[in-house]
């Protein structure tokens, strides 16, 4: 066993995905293969233990305490090598299967439902005290020291199994979804760690029968799977060593959680500097944060927080410097209004009632002097609901984009559902490049999703629960509007308050959308912001990619070390020679 090399590389693999969980599985795998503790030549061999078990079974049958057991089928094959003093056996050979309890109905006993059986190794079962007469019929029986295995999905796959301990009255019953063995002269905790081992669980998953959601491990697999039986004294040494190593895994897990918590605090403090910037130190803070984040980010959710902070900075005017020579945003709004009036004159759109002036109390935060707060209905040329015509899967017709096509601020086109080109909704509802699509109804988390369409003009349309915003390409940068509507600040100040007032499915309609506030910079600054956001999002992409690469390296190193530790030395020498 090369566990020493594993521990020597621990710092490199500790942050691998599921590293501690895999180390726990590794410990159990070593335990049932005879690789966890040294063998002792003075131990009574497992063969002698099997003889004593057979004698005890014969005695119990003669005394009428158990029925004569069925014959044990010979093992056709064994899955791995075990030490010379061990023997391959079966649970049906070393214990009593599905035992029954005989006790007075008035006896206080334990009832153990499935939720009181833990998946984790080392967690004791819970129980409820009930009269035996209430739980005797219709349930699985067990007694103190019996071993139970959950046989139904997903409990089996999760490792739910236990040694029943501290049972009131020494007996109990519980869920019918259990296989039970009562060990004879075998350490129950050793049987338990075998039942929780990857070898047994993974093999059982392949043997499960039944329909989805109701699959079960057959009693045949539980009773007659090859069971690696060590000498009794070694069983207890193995259990003691597993307990010791599981405590070590607990400490490693706690240490990892502490490291993660420290990283989280440092990353949060860094992002707080960006979200609540000090004008005098902001540029220095940005450099420090961007320099420090690669060392502090170990999870994708931390990168997501950085992306959100970047968007918030963008809409607050904190991401790029203001230029006193830029044309003020107020002039842009005037030009957009003129352009909108021209569309009304040409009867492209209908004239609408003017939106209310923005009250001071509505303004969420201050923006630079040349910026202006605007209602969305004033910042774009028009808004429009999508087609209500039913779309169907087809190779012909016009694709209809839906909420699922809005992803990460972009509109992607992968929908095969279409409407005919002759639809009355066309050509008016054809999308044009730089249109924005806003999701107006669904769950609270999905309402407000906005994406920018960068495809061809006149080839796609959109569903009625989306709203199209048509920006002015002369007086605004649609990419900035998309950034602003995807910023957490926008969602928290404009969308969430409306959703909180609703019951049932969330719906923020076109009227509400037009009244929402958006901060509008000068056009030149909009373009500078878009360029800076693109630059910083590319940095985030690189950070995410590095996380994936690092996680992959750690995973491969862990895989290699585990494989080495589980491969017999003679096999490794043979592989090296080849």
C-alpha positions as CSV (number, residue, x, y, z in Angstrom):
1,X,0.0,0.0,0.0
2,X,1.3,3.5,-0.9
3,X,-0.9,5.5,1.5
4,X,2.3,7.4,2.5
5,X,2.6,8.9,-1.0
6,X,-1.1,9.8,-0.9
7,X,-0.6,11.7,2.3
8,X,2.6,13.3,1.0
9,X,0.6,14.8,-1.9
10,X,-2.4,15.7,0.2
11,X,-1.9,19.5,-0.1
12,X,-2.1,19.1,-3.9
13,X,-5.2,17.0,-3.9
14,X,-7.1,18.3,-0.9
15,X,-9.1,20.8,-3.1
16,X,-9.9,18.2,-5.8
17,X,-13.6,17.8,-6.4
18,X,-15.0,15.5,-3.7
19,X,-11.4,14.8,-2.4
20,X,-12.5,14.0,1.2
21,X,-15.4,11.9,0.1
22,X,-13.2,9.9,-2.2
23,X,-10.6,9.5,0.6
24,X,-13.4,8.0,2.8
25,X,-14.3,5.6,0.0
26,X,-10.6,4.8,-0.4
27,X,-10.3,3.9,3.3
28,X,-13.2,1.5,3.0
29,X,-11.8,-0.1,-0.1
30,X,-8.4,-0.7,1.5
31,X,-10.2,-2.2,4.6
32,X,-12.0,-4.9,2.7
33,X,-9.0,-5.8,0.6
34,X,-6.7,-6.5,3.5
35,X,-4.5,-3.4,2.8
36,X,-5.3,-1.3,5.8
37,X,-3.6,-3.1,8.8
38,X,-0.8,-5.6,9.0
39,X,-1.7,-9.3,9.2
40,X,-0.7,-11.1,12.4
41,X,0.5,-14.7,12.0
42,X,-0.8,-15.6,15.4
43,X,-4.4,-14.7,14.5
44,X,-6.9,-17.6,14.2
45,X,-7.3,-18.1,10.4
46,X,-10.6,-17.2,8.8
47,X,-11.0,-20.8,7.8
48,X,-11.3,-21.8,11.5
49,X,-13.7,-19.0,12.1
50,X,-16.0,-20.4,9.4
51,X,-15.9,-23.8,11.0
52,X,-17.0,-22.3,14.4
53,X,-19.8,-20.5,12.6
54,X,-21.0,-23.7,11.0
55,X,-21.0,-25.5,14.4
56,X,-23.0,-22.6,16.0
57,X,-25.6,-22.7,13.2
58,X,-26.0,-26.4,13.6
59,X,-26.5,-25.9,17.3
60,X,-29.2,-23.2,16.8
61,X,-31.0,-25.4,14.3
62,X,-31.0,-28.3,16.7
63,X,-32.2,-26.1,19.5
64,X,-35.1,-24.9,17.3
65,X,-34.0,-21.3,17.4
66,X,-33.6,-21.0,13.7
67,X,-34.7,-22.9,10.6
68,X,-32.3,-25.1,8.8
69,X,-30.5,-22.7,6.4
70,X,-30.6,-23.2,2.6
71,X,-27.4,-24.6,1.0
72,X,-24.8,-22.0,0.2
73,X,-23.9,-21.8,-3.5
74,X,-20.2,-22.0,-4.3
75,X,-18.6,-18.8,-5.5
76,X,-18.0,-18.9,-9.2
77,X,-15.4,-16.1,-9.0
78,X,-13.7,-13.7,-6.6
79,X,-13.3,-10.0,-7.4
80,X,-9.8,-9.3,-6.0
81,X,-6.9,-10.9,-4.1
82,X,-7.0,-11.1,-0.3
83,X,-4.4,-12.1,2.3
84,X,-3.6,-15.8,2.9
85,X,-5.2,-15.9,6.3
86,X,-8.5,-14.5,4.9
87,X,-11.3,-16.5,3.2
88,X,-14.0,-15.7,0.7
89,X,-17.4,-16.2,2.2
90,X,-20.9,-14.9,1.9
91,X,-23.2,-13.1,4.4
92,X,-25.6,-16.1,4.2
93,X,-22.7,-18.3,5.4
94,X,-21.5,-16.1,8.3
95,X,-24.9,-15.0,9.7
96,X,-28.6,-15.5,10.0
97,X,-30.6,-13.7,7.3
98,X,-33.9,-12.0,7.9
99,X,-34.1,-13.0,11.6
100,X,-37.4,-12.7,13.5
101,X,-37.9,-11.6,17.1
102,X,-40.2,-13.3,19.6
103,X,-41.2,-11.0,22.5
104,X,-44.3,-10.1,24.4
105,X,-46.4,-7.4,22.9
106,X,-46.1,-5.2,26.0
107,X,-42.3,-5.0,25.7
108,X,-40.9,-1.6,24.9
109,X,-38.9,-1.8,21.7
110,X,-37.3,0.4,19.1
111,X,-38.8,1.4,15.8
112,X,-36.3,2.6,13.2
113,X,-37.7,4.3,10.0
114,X,-35.5,4.9,7.0
115,X,-34.7,8.6,7.9
116,X,-33.1,7.4,11.1
117,X,-30.5,5.2,9.2
118,X,-27.4,7.2,8.2
119,X,-25.6,7.1,4.9
120,X,-22.3,8.2,6.5
121,X,-20.0,5.8,8.2
122,X,-19.8,6.1,12.0
123,X,-23.2,7.7,12.5
124,X,-25.4,5.7,14.8
125,X,-29.0,4.8,14.0
126,X,-31.8,6.7,15.7
127,X,-35.0,5.1,17.0
128,X,-38.5,5.7,18.5
129,X,-39.7,3.7,21.5
130,X,-42.9,1.8,20.9
131,X,-44.7,-1.2,22.3
132,X,-43.6,-4.3,20.5
133,X,-47.2,-5.3,19.7
134,X,-47.6,-2.1,17.7
135,X,-44.6,-2.7,15.5
136,X,-44.3,-6.5,15.3
137,X,-46.4,-7.1,12.2
138,X,-45.7,-5.6,8.8
139,X,-42.1,-4.5,9.5
140,X,-38.6,-5.8,9.3
141,X,-37.3,-7.3,12.5
142,X,-33.8,-6.9,13.9
143,X,-32.0,-7.0,17.3
144,X,-29.0,-5.5,19.0
145,X,-25.9,-6.0,16.9
146,X,-27.8,-6.9,13.7
147,X,-26.6,-5.3,10.5
148,X,-29.2,-3.6,8.1
149,X,-28.8,-2.5,4.5
150,X,-31.3,-0.2,2.7
151,X,-32.2,-2.0,-0.5
152,X,-34.2,0.6,-2.3
153,X,-33.0,3.5,-4.6
154,X,-31.6,6.0,-3.8
155,X,-31.0,4.9,-0.2
156,X,-28.8,2.0,-1.3
157,X,-26.7,4.1,-3.7
158,X,-26.2,6.7,-0.9
159,X,-24.8,4.0,1.4
160,X,-27.6,3.8,4.0
161,X,-26.7,0.9,6.3
162,X,-26.2,0.5,10.0
163,X,-25.3,-1.8,12.9
164,X,-28.4,-1.5,15.1
165,X,-27.3,-0.3,18.6
166,X,-28.9,0.9,21.8
167,X,-32.2,-0.7,21.0
168,X,-34.8,-0.4,23.7
169,X,-35.5,-3.9,25.0
170,X,-32.7,-5.2,22.7
171,X,-35.0,-5.6,19.7
172,X,-36.6,-3.5,17.1
173,X,-38.4,-3.3,13.8
174,X,-38.5,-0.8,10.9
175,X,-38.9,-0.1,7.3
176,X,-39.5,-3.1,5.1
177,X,-36.9,-1.7,2.7
178,X,-34.1,-3.4,4.6
179,X,-32.0,-6.5,4.2
180,X,-30.9,-7.8,7.6
181,X,-28.1,-10.2,8.7
182,X,-27.4,-11.3,12.3
183,X,-23.7,-12.1,12.4
184,X,-22.3,-15.2,14.2
185,X,-18.8,-14.7,15.6
186,X,-18.2,-11.9,13.1
187,X,-17.7,-8.2,14.0
188,X,-20.8,-6.4,12.9
189,X,-18.9,-3.2,12.2
190,X,-16.7,-5.0,9.8
191,X,-19.7,-6.2,7.9
192,X,-21.0,-2.6,7.9
193,X,-17.9,-1.1,6.4
194,X,-18.1,-3.9,3.7
195,X,-21.7,-2.9,2.9
196,X,-20.6,0.8,2.6
197,X,-17.5,0.0,0.5
198,X,-17.4,1.2,-3.1
199,X,-16.9,-2.4,-4.3
200,X,-20.2,-3.6,-2.8
201,X,-22.2,-0.5,-3.5
202,X,-21.1,-0.1,-7.1
203,X,-21.6,-3.8,-7.8
204,X,-25.1,-3.6,-6.3
205,X,-26.2,-0.7,-8.4
206,X,-25.6,-2.8,-11.5
207,X,-27.7,-5.6,-10.0
208,X,-30.7,-3.6,-9.0
209,X,-34.1,-4.6,-10.4
210,X,-37.5,-2.8,-10.8
211,X,-38.7,0.3,-12.3
212,X,-37.2,3.8,-12.0
213,X,-37.6,5.2,-8.5
214,X,-38.5,1.8,-7.2
215,X,-35.3,-0.2,-7.9
216,X,-34.1,-2.6,-5.3
217,X,-31.0,-4.6,-4.5
218,X,-32.0,-8.3,-4.8
219,X,-31.7,-10.5,-1.7
220,X,-29.5,-12.8,-3.7
221,X,-26.9,-10.0,-4.1
222,X,-27.0,-9.2,-0.4
223,X,-26.9,-12.8,0.7
224,X,-24.4,-14.4,-1.7
225,X,-22.0,-11.7,-2.9
226,X,-18.4,-12.6,-2.3
227,X,-17.6,-11.4,1.2
228,X,-13.9,-11.0,2.2
229,X,-13.6,-12.5,5.7
230,X,-10.5,-11.7,7.8
231,X,-9.6,-13.4,11.0
232,X,-11.8,-12.2,13.9
233,X,-8.9,-10.3,15.6
234,X,-8.0,-8.6,12.4
235,X,-11.6,-7.6,11.9
236,X,-11.5,-5.6,15.1
237,X,-8.1,-4.0,14.1
238,X,-9.5,-3.0,10.8
239,X,-12.6,-1.4,12.3
240,X,-10.4,0.5,14.8
241,X,-8.2,1.7,12.0
242,X,-11.2,2.7,9.8
243,X,-12.6,4.7,12.8
244,X,-9.2,6.4,13.3
245,X,-8.9,7.3,9.6
246,X,-12.5,8.6,9.4
247,X,-11.8,10.9,12.3
248,X,-8.7,12.1,10.3
249,X,-11.0,12.7,7.3
250,X,-13.3,14.7,9.6
251,X,-10.4,16.9,10.6
252,X,-9.3,17.3,7.0
253,X,-12.8,18.2,6.0
254,X,-13.0,20.8,8.8
255,X,-9.6,22.2,7.8
256,X,-10.8,22.4,4.2
257,X,-14.0,24.2,5.3
258,X,-11.9,26.6,7.3
259,X,-9.7,27.3,4.3
260,X,-12.8,27.8,2.1
261,X,-14.4,30.1,4.7
262,X,-11.2,32.2,4.9
263,X,-11.0,32.4,1.1
264,X,-14.7,33.4,1.0
265,X,-14.2,36.2,3.6
266,X,-11.1,37.5,1.7
267,X,-12.9,37.3,-1.6
268,X,-16.0,39.0,-0.2
269,X,-14.0,41.7,1.4
270,X,-12.2,42.3,-2.0
271,X,-15.6,42.4,-3.8
272,X,-17.0,44.7,-1.2
273,X,-14.3,47.2,-2.1
274,X,-15.6,47.1,-5.6
275,X,-19.3,47.2,-4.7
276,X,-18.9,50.2,-2.3
277,X,-15.9,52.0,-3.8
278,X,-14.0,54.8,-2.2
279,X,-13.4,57.4,-5.0
280,X,-9.9,58.2,-3.7
281,X,-8.6,54.6,-3.6
282,X,-10.8,52.9,-6.2
283,X,-8.3,52.5,-9.0
284,X,-5.8,51.0,-6.5
285,X,-8.5,48.8,-5.0
286,X,-9.4,47.5,-8.5
287,X,-5.8,46.5,-9.2
288,X,-5.4,44.8,-5.8
289,X,-8.6,42.9,-6.2
290,X,-7.8,41.7,-9.7
291,X,-4.3,40.7,-8.6
292,X,-5.6,38.8,-5.5
293,X,-8.6,37.1,-7.0
294,X,-6.8,34.3,-8.8
295,X,-5.4,33.1,-5.5
296,X,-8.7,33.5,-3.7
297,X,-11.1,31.9,-6.2
298,X,-11.3,28.1,-6.1
299,X,-15.0,27.7,-7.0
300,X,-17.2,28.8,-9.9
301,X,-19.6,30.6,-7.6
302,X,-16.8,33.0,-6.6
303,X,-16.2,33.9,-10.2
304,X,-19.9,34.5,-10.6
305,X,-19.7,37.0,-7.7
306,X,-16.9,38.8,-9.5
307,X,-18.9,39.0,-12.7
308,X,-21.8,40.5,-10.7
309,X,-19.5,43.0,-9.1
310,X,-18.2,44.1,-12.5
311,X,-21.8,44.6,-13.8
312,X,-22.7,46.7,-10.8
313,X,-19.6,48.9,-11.2
314,X,-20.5,49.4,-14.8
315,X,-24.0,50.8,-14.1
316,X,-22.7,53.0,-11.2
317,X,-20.2,54.8,-13.4
318,X,-17.2,53.3,-11.5
319,X,-15.7,51.1,-14.1
320,X,-14.1,53.7,-16.5
321,X,-13.2,57.3,-16.1
322,X,-15.6,60.0,-17.2
323,X,-14.5,62.3,-20.0
324,X,-15.7,66.0,-19.7
325,X,-15.7,66.2,-23.5
326,X,-18.4,63.5,-23.8
327,X,-21.9,64.6,-25.0
328,X,-24.2,64.5,-21.9
329,X,-26.7,61.6,-21.7
330,X,-29.6,64.1,-21.6
331,X,-28.9,64.9,-25.3
332,X,-29.1,61.2,-26.2
333,X,-32.6,61.0,-24.7
334,X,-33.7,64.0,-26.7
335,X,-32.4,62.4,-29.9
336,X,-34.1,59.0,-29.0
337,X,-37.4,60.9,-28.5
338,X,-37.1,62.5,-32.0
339,X,-36.3,59.1,-33.5
340,X,-39.3,57.5,-31.7
341,X,-41.6,60.3,-33.0
342,X,-40.4,59.6,-36.5
343,X,-41.4,56.0,-36.2
344,X,-44.9,57.1,-35.0
345,X,-45.2,59.4,-37.9
346,X,-44.3,56.6,-40.3
347,X,-46.9,54.4,-38.4
348,X,-44.2,51.8,-37.5
349,X,-45.3,52.1,-33.9
350,X,-48.3,53.7,-32.1
351,X,-48.1,56.9,-30.1
352,X,-48.1,56.2,-26.3
353,X,-48.9,58.3,-23.3
354,X,-45.8,60.0,-21.9
355,X,-44.2,58.3,-18.9
356,X,-44.3,60.0,-15.5
357,X,-41.2,62.1,-14.6
358,X,-38.8,60.4,-12.3
359,X,-39.3,61.4,-8.7
360,X,-36.2,61.9,-6.5
361,X,-37.3,59.2,-4.2
362,X,-37.3,56.7,-7.0
363,X,-33.6,57.1,-7.8
364,X,-31.7,54.1,-6.3
365,X,-28.2,55.6,-6.3
366,X,-26.2,58.6,-7.5
367,X,-24.6,58.5,-10.9
368,X,-21.9,60.8,-12.5
369,X,-22.9,64.3,-13.5
370,X,-23.2,63.6,-17.3
371,X,-25.3,60.5,-16.8
372,X,-29.1,60.6,-16.6
373,X,-31.6,58.3,-15.0
374,X,-34.2,57.3,-17.6
375,X,-37.2,55.1,-17.7
376,X,-36.6,52.1,-20.0
377,X,-39.5,53.2,-22.2
378,X,-37.7,56.5,-22.8
379,X,-34.2,54.9,-23.3
380,X,-35.4,52.6,-26.2
381,X,-37.5,53.2,-29.3
382,X,-40.2,50.8,-28.4
383,X,-41.1,47.6,-26.6
384,X,-43.2,44.7,-28.1
385,X,-44.7,41.4,-27.0
386,X,-43.9,38.3,-29.1
387,X,-46.1,36.0,-31.1
388,X,-48.9,34.2,-29.5
389,X,-49.2,31.8,-32.4
390,X,-48.6,28.2,-31.4
391,X,-45.2,27.0,-32.6
392,X,-44.6,23.3,-33.6
393,X,-41.5,21.2,-34.3
394,X,-40.7,21.6,-38.0
395,X,-37.9,21.9,-40.5
396,X,-39.8,24.7,-42.3
397,X,-41.0,28.0,-41.2
398,X,-39.6,30.7,-38.8
399,X,-37.9,29.6,-35.5
400,X,-39.6,31.0,-32.4
401,X,-37.2,31.9,-29.6
402,X,-38.3,31.2,-26.0
403,X,-37.1,31.9,-22.5
404,X,-34.6,29.0,-22.8
405,X,-32.8,30.9,-25.6
406,X,-31.8,33.6,-23.2
407,X,-28.5,32.5,-21.6
408,X,-25.9,34.6,-19.8
409,X,-27.0,37.9,-21.4
410,X,-27.1,36.5,-24.9
411,X,-29.9,35.2,-27.2
412,X,-28.9,31.8,-28.6
413,X,-30.9,30.0,-31.3
414,X,-31.4,26.3,-30.8
415,X,-35.2,26.0,-30.9
416,X,-36.7,23.8,-33.5
417,X,-40.2,25.0,-33.0
418,X,-41.5,27.2,-35.8
419,X,-44.4,29.1,-37.1
420,X,-45.3,29.5,-40.8
421,X,-43.7,32.4,-42.8
422,X,-47.2,33.4,-43.7
423,X,-48.1,34.2,-40.1
424,X,-50.0,37.4,-39.5
425,X,-47.4,38.3,-36.9
426,X,-44.7,38.6,-39.5
427,X,-42.8,40.5,-40.7
428,X,-43.6,42.9,-37.7
429,X,-42.1,40.5,-35.2
430,X,-39.0,39.5,-36.9
431,X,-35.9,40.1,-34.8
432,X,-33.2,42.5,-35.8
433,X,-29.6,42.5,-34.7
434,X,-29.1,44.2,-31.3
435,X,-32.7,43.7,-30.2
436,X,-33.0,42.9,-26.5
437,X,-35.3,40.1,-25.3
438,X,-36.7,40.3,-21.8
439,X,-38.5,37.4,-20.0
440,X,-41.6,38.7,-18.4
441,X,-43.1,35.7,-16.7
442,X,-42.1,32.4,-15.0
443,X,-40.5,31.7,-11.7
444,X,-39.2,34.6,-9.6
445,X,-35.6,33.6,-10.4
446,X,-36.2,33.7,-14.2
447,X,-38.4,36.8,-14.6
448,X,-36.2,39.6,-15.9
449,X,-33.7,37.5,-17.7
450,X,-32.5,39.7,-20.6
451,X,-30.3,38.9,-23.6
452,X,-29.1,40.6,-26.7
453,X,-29.8,39.2,-30.1
454,X,-26.8,39.2,-32.4
455,X,-28.1,37.1,-35.2
456,X,-29.4,37.9,-38.7
457,X,-32.3,40.3,-39.4
458,X,-35.6,38.9,-40.5
459,X,-35.0,35.2,-39.9
460,X,-36.3,34.5,-36.3
461,X,-39.1,35.7,-34.1
462,X,-40.0,35.3,-30.4
463,X,-42.7,34.0,-28.1
464,X,-45.4,36.0,-26.4
465,X,-43.9,35.7,-22.9
466,X,-40.9,37.6,-24.1
467,X,-40.7,41.3,-24.7
468,X,-38.6,42.8,-27.4
469,X,-36.8,46.1,-26.7
470,X,-35.7,48.0,-29.8
471,X,-32.7,50.3,-28.9
472,X,-31.7,53.3,-31.0
473,X,-28.5,52.3,-32.8
474,X,-27.7,56.0,-33.4
475,X,-28.1,57.3,-29.8
476,X,-27.3,54.3,-27.6
477,X,-25.2,51.2,-27.4
478,X,-27.5,48.2,-27.1
479,X,-24.7,46.2,-25.4
480,X,-24.6,48.7,-22.6
481,X,-28.4,48.5,-22.2
482,X,-28.0,44.7,-22.0
483,X,-25.3,45.1,-19.4
484,X,-27.4,47.4,-17.3
485,X,-30.5,45.2,-17.4
486,X,-28.4,42.2,-16.3
487,X,-26.7,44.0,-13.5
488,X,-27.7,42.7,-10.0
489,X,-28.4,46.4,-9.1
490,X,-31.1,46.5,-11.7
491,X,-32.7,43.3,-10.6
492,X,-32.7,44.2,-6.9
493,X,-34.0,47.8,-7.4
494,X,-36.4,47.4,-10.3
495,X,-37.6,43.8,-10.6
496,X,-37.5,42.2,-7.1
497,X,-39.8,44.8,-5.5
498,X,-42.5,44.1,-8.1
499,X,-42.2,40.4,-7.7
500,X,-42.5,40.6,-3.9
501,X,-45.9,42.1,-4.3
502,X,-47.2,39.2,-6.3
503,X,-48.6,35.8,-5.4
504,X,-48.4,32.8,-7.8
505,X,-46.4,32.8,-10.9
506,X,-44.3,36.0,-11.2
507,X,-45.1,38.4,-14.0
508,X,-43.5,41.7,-14.7
509,X,-45.3,43.0,-17.9
510,X,-44.5,45.5,-20.6
511,X,-46.1,48.4,-18.8
512,X,-44.0,47.8,-15.7
513,X,-40.9,47.2,-17.8
514,X,-41.3,50.6,-19.5
515,X,-41.5,52.4,-16.1
516,X,-38.3,50.8,-14.7
517,X,-35.3,53.0,-14.2
518,X,-32.0,52.6,-15.9
519,X,-28.8,54.8,-15.6
520,X,-27.7,56.1,-19.0
521,X,-24.2,57.4,-19.6
522,X,-22.9,59.5,-22.5
523,X,-22.7,57.4,-25.7
524,X,-18.9,57.4,-25.8
525,X,-18.8,56.3,-22.2
526,X,-21.3,53.5,-22.9
527,X,-18.9,52.2,-25.5
528,X,-15.9,52.4,-23.1
529,X,-17.9,50.6,-20.5
530,X,-18.8,47.8,-22.9
531,X,-15.1,47.4,-23.9
532,X,-14.0,47.3,-20.2
533,X,-16.7,44.8,-19.3
534,X,-15.7,42.6,-22.2
535,X,-12.0,42.8,-21.0
536,X,-12.9,41.9,-17.4
537,X,-15.3,39.1,-18.4
538,X,-12.5,37.6,-20.5
539,X,-10.4,37.7,-17.3
540,X,-13.3,35.9,-15.5
541,X,-13.4,33.3,-18.4
542,X,-9.6,32.7,-17.9
543,X,-10.1,32.3,-14.2
544,X,-12.9,29.8,-14.7
545,X,-10.8,27.9,-17.3
546,X,-7.9,27.8,-14.8
547,X,-10.2,26.4,-12.1
548,X,-11.3,23.6,-14.5
549,X,-7.7,22.8,-15.4
550,X,-6.5,22.8,-11.8
551,X,-9.4,20.7,-10.7
552,X,-8.7,18.3,-13.5
553,X,-5.0,18.0,-12.5
554,X,-5.9,17.4,-8.9
555,X,-8.5,14.8,-9.9
556,X,-6.0,13.0,-12.1
557,X,-3.4,13.0,-9.4
558,X,-5.8,11.7,-6.8
559,X,-7.0,9.0,-9.3
560,X,-3.4,8.0,-9.9
561,X,-2.5,7.8,-6.2
562,X,-5.6,5.9,-5.3
563,X,-5.0,3.4,-8.2
564,X,-1.4,3.0,-7.1
565,X,-2.5,2.4,-3.5
566,X,-5.0,-0.3,-4.6
567,X,-2.8,-2.1,-7.1
568,X,-0.6,-4.9,-5.6
569,X,3.1,-4.2,-5.8
570,X,3.7,-7.3,-8.0
571,X,1.1,-6.0,-10.5
572,X,2.8,-2.5,-10.5
573,X,6.2,-4.2,-11.2
574,X,4.6,-6.2,-14.1
575,X,3.0,-3.1,-15.6
576,X,6.4,-1.2,-15.3
577,X,8.2,-4.1,-17.1
578,X,5.6,-4.0,-19.9
